[in-house]
Amino acid sequence: MQFARLNGVVIHHQVIGAAPDRPTIVFSNSLGTDYRIWRDVIVRLAGDFGIIAYDKRGHGLSETGDGAITMDKHIDDLAALIEHFEAKNVIVCGLSVGGMIAQGLAAKRPDLVRALILCDTGHKIGTPDMWDARIAAISEQGIAAISDAILERWFTKDYRHADNADFCGYRLMLERTSVEGYVGTCAAIRDSDFTQSSSELALPVICVVGSEDGSTPPALVGELARLIPGAMYQEIPGAAHLPCIEKPVELTETIRAFIDRLPVA
């Protein structure tokens, strides 16, 4: 395990090196998960690309920190991680809130980012009332009380069955997330709107979505792709909100094809 104190919190991360001339892909995970969701993608990319994966604050083995969790803190954490390793030629691959963090980083620190892979995310996700209701429910009853509803949006019906050990494991990952970290990040999503800043991005972007995503459906991700100048759009059939888990081969192929098309750095 690897840890570093960055931007005032201890961040749990993993670094896998590659040849100095190869791009570095930085993976930013979704709400209620840690960087292990990327495992089956990372094993297919390791060696060909540098890899940095991390648990955002309040998730996995990373500290929550003092005070309210805000999107700016998440963005600054990611910037500090990239700078800590002096990573160059960086492509940020963010899923859901990780995709919002990626958009925010590209707007705030364009010097750190060469390109974005935005998976199952949006420029604005949900409504304040929706997030307030979720925060209230989890604060009163815990994550397990509403995990079934969350998992229905995360995974396809074929994946969601008790005989699937992987599904059971990801339920545990969700339910064992720090309540403070989860509801704090819910509030960060609630209070964030990247409509204006993402419409002004000037770097290569691809927006990817599972065709059966119940959290950030194709219509929302398509709207994001149309908002960002020159952005590409790709659906992954047979996946819901977490194609890195349900369809890692297809997502990996999409990532490779996108990077292969990038202008020479």
C-alpha positions in Angstrom: 0.0 0.0 0.0 1.1 3.5 -0.7 0.2 6.7 1.2 1.1 10.4 1.0 0.0 13.4 2.9 -1.3 15.8 0.2 -3.4 18.9 0.5 -3.8 18.3 4.2 -5.0 14.7 4.1 -3.4 11.3 3.8 -4.2 9.9 0.4 -4.1 6.1 -0.4 -2.9 5.5 -3.9 -1.2 3.1 -6.2 1.5 3.9 -8.8 2.7 1.6 -11.6 5.6 2.9 -13.7 6.2 2.8 -17.4 8.7 4.0 -19.9 9.3 7.8 -19.4 7.9 8.6 -22.9 4.6 6.9 -22.2 1.5 8.8 -21.0 0.3 8.5 -17.4 -3.3 7.6 -16.8 -4.7 8.8 -13.5 -7.9 7.1 -12.4 -10.5 8.9 -10.2 -13.2 6.7 -8.8 -16.9 7.1 -8.2 -19.0 7.8 -5.1 -19.0 5.0 -2.6 -16.0 3.1 -4.1 -12.3 3.0 -3.9 -9.6 2.6 -6.6 -10.0 -1.2 -6.7 -13.0 -0.7 -9.2 -10.3 0.0 -11.9 -8.4 -3.3 -11.2 -9.5 -5.2 -14.4 -8.8 -2.1 -16.6 -5.4 -1.4 -14.9 -4.1 -4.9 -15.4 -4.8 -4.5 -19.1 -3.0 -1.2 -19.4 0.0 -1.6 -17.0 3.3 -1.6 -18.7 2.1 0.3 -21.7 1.1 3.4 -19.7 2.1 4.8 -16.3 -0.8 4.3 -13.8 -1.8 6.4 -10.8 -5.0 5.3 -9.0 -6.1 6.8 -5.7 -8.9 6.8 -3.1 -10.4 10.3 -2.9 -10.8 11.8 0.5 -13.4 10.2 2.7 -13.2 6.9 0.7 -11.2 3.7 0.9 -8.1 4.2 3.0 -7.8 8.0 2.5 -8.5 10.4 5.3 -11.6 12.6 5.3 -9.8 15.7 6.5 -11.1 18.6 8.6 -14.2 20.7 7.7 -16.7 20.1 4.9 -15.8 18.1 1.9 -16.1 20.3 -1.2 -15.5 19.7 -4.9 -12.6 22.2 -4.7 -10.9 20.0 -2.1 -11.3 16.9 -4.3 -9.9 18.8 -7.2 -6.9 20.2 -5.2 -6.2 16.7 -3.9 -5.9 15.4 -7.4 -3.7 18.3 -8.4 -1.5 17.6 -5.4 -1.2 13.9 -6.3 -0.1 14.6 -9.8 2.4 17.2 -8.7 3.7 14.9 -5.9 4.8 12.4 -8.5 5.8 15.1 -11.1 3.6 13.2 -13.6 3.8 14.5 -17.2 1.7 13.7 -20.2 -1.3 13.0 -17.9 -4.6 11.6 -19.1 -7.3 11.7 -16.3 -9.9 9.0 -16.4 -12.7 9.8 -14.0 -15.9 8.0 -13.3 -19.1 9.7 -12.0 -17.9 12.2 -9.3 -14.4 11.3 -10.4 -15.4 12.6 -13.8 -16.6 15.8 -12.2 -13.3 16.1 -10.4 -11.5 15.6 -13.7 -13.5 18.3 -15.4 -12.8 20.7 -12.5 -9.1 19.9 -12.6 -8.9 20.5 -16.4 -10.6 23.9 -15.9 -8.6 24.9 -12.9 -5.2 23.4 -13.7 -5.0 22.9 -17.5 -1.2 22.7 -17.2 -1.6 19.3 -15.5 -3.8 17.6 -17.9 -3.3 16.5 -21.6 -6.7 14.8 -22.1 -9.8 13.5 -20.3 -11.7 10.3 -20.3 -15.0 11.0 -18.7 -16.9 7.9 -17.8 -20.6 7.8 -16.7 -20.6 11.4 -15.5 -22.1 14.8 -16.2 -21.4 18.5 -16.0 -24.1 18.5 -13.3 -25.5 15.4 -11.7 -28.9 15.2 -10.0 -30.9 17.9 -8.2 -30.3 19.5 -4.8 -33.5 17.9 -3.5 -32.3 14.4 -4.6 -29.0 14.8 -2.9 -30.5 16.3 0.2 -32.8 13.3 0.5 -30.0 10.9 0.1 -27.8 12.7 2.7 -30.7 12.7 5.2 -31.5 9.0 4.6 -27.8 7.9 5.0 -27.2 10.2 8.0 -30.2 8.7 9.8 -30.0 5.0 8.7 -26.6 4.3 7.2 -25.5 3.4 3.7 -26.8 -0.2 3.9 -30.4 1.0 4.3 -30.4 2.4 0.7 -27.7 0.2 -0.9 -30.1 -1.9 -2.9 -31.4 1.2 -4.7 -27.9 2.4 -5.4 -26.7 -1.0 -6.7 -29.7 -1.2 -9.1 -28.3 1.9 -10.8 -24.7 0.7 -10.6 -25.1 -2.7 -12.2 -27.2 -4.4 -14.8 -29.9 -6.9 -13.8 -27.8 -9.9 -15.0 -24.9 -8.8 -12.8 -27.0 -8.3 -9.6 -27.5 -11.7 -8.1 -26.5 -13.3 -4.8 -24.5 -16.0 -6.5 -22.2 -13.4 -8.1 -19.4 -13.1 -5.5 -18.1 -10.0 -7.2 -21.4 -8.3 -6.8 -21.5 -9.2 -3.1 -18.0 -7.7 -2.8 -18.9 -4.4 -4.4 -21.9 -4.2 -2.1 -19.5 -4.5 0.8 -17.3 -1.8 -0.7 -20.2 0.6 -0.9 -21.7 -0.2 2.5 -18.3 0.1 4.3 -17.6 3.5 2.9 -17.3 6.2 5.6 -20.7 7.8 6.1 -18.9 11.1 6.6 -17.0 10.7 3.4 -20.0 9.6 1.5 -22.4 12.3 2.5 -19.7 15.0 2.3 -19.1 14.0 -1.3 -22.9 13.9 -2.0 -22.9 17.6 -0.8 -19.9 18.3 -3.1 -21.8 16.9 -6.1 -25.0 18.7 -5.1 -23.2 22.0 -5.0 -21.2 21.6 -8.3 -22.1 22.7 -11.8 -19.5 22.6 -14.5 -21.7 23.7 -17.4 -19.8 26.9 -18.0 -16.3 25.8 -17.4 -16.6 22.5 -19.3 -18.0 24.4 -22.3 -14.7 26.2 -22.4 -12.4 23.2 -22.2 -9.7 23.1 -24.9 -8.2 19.6 -24.7 -9.1 16.2 -26.2 -12.0 14.5 -24.4 -14.0 11.4 -24.8 -17.3 10.8 -22.8 -18.0 7.1 -22.2 -21.2 5.6 -20.7 -22.7 2.2 -20.1 -25.9 1.8 -22.2 -27.9 0.8 -19.1 -26.5 3.4 -16.6 -29.2 4.3 -14.1 -27.2 7.0 -12.3 -25.8 9.1 -15.2 -27.7 7.8 -18.2 -26.6 8.1 -21.8 -28.8 11.1 -22.3 -26.8 13.0 -19.7 -23.4 11.9 -20.8 -24.4 12.7 -24.4 -25.3 16.2 -23.3 -21.9 16.5 -21.7 -20.2 15.4 -24.9 -22.1 18.0 -26.9 -21.2 20.7 -24.3 -17.4 20.1 -24.5 -15.9 21.4 -27.8 -14.8 18.5 -30.0 -15.6 15.8 -27.4 -16.1 12.2 -28.6 -18.9 10.0 -27.3 -19.0 6.2 -26.8 -21.6 3.9 -25.4 -20.7 0.5 -24.0 -23.5 -2.0 -24.4 -24.4 -4.3 -21.6 -22.9 -2.1 -18.9 -24.5 0.2 -16.3 -22.8 2.8 -14.2 -19.5 1.0 -13.7 -18.3 -0.3 -17.0 -14.8 -0.7 -15.5 -16.3 -3.6 -13.6 -18.9 -5.1 -15.9 -17.1 -4.5 -19.2 -13.4 -3.9 -18.5 -12.2 -5.3 -21.9 -14.5 -2.9 -23.8 -13.6 0.1 -21.7 -9.9 -0.7 -22.0 -10.2 -0.9 -25.8 -12.0 2.4 -25.8 -9.2 4.0 -23.6 -6.5 2.7 -25.9 -8.2 3.8 -29.1 -8.7 7.3 -27.7 -5.1 7.6 -26.6 -3.9 6.3 -29.9 -5.7 9.2 -31.6 -4.2 11.9 -29.5 -1.8 14.4 -31.1 1.8 13.7 -30.4 2.7 15.3 -27.0 
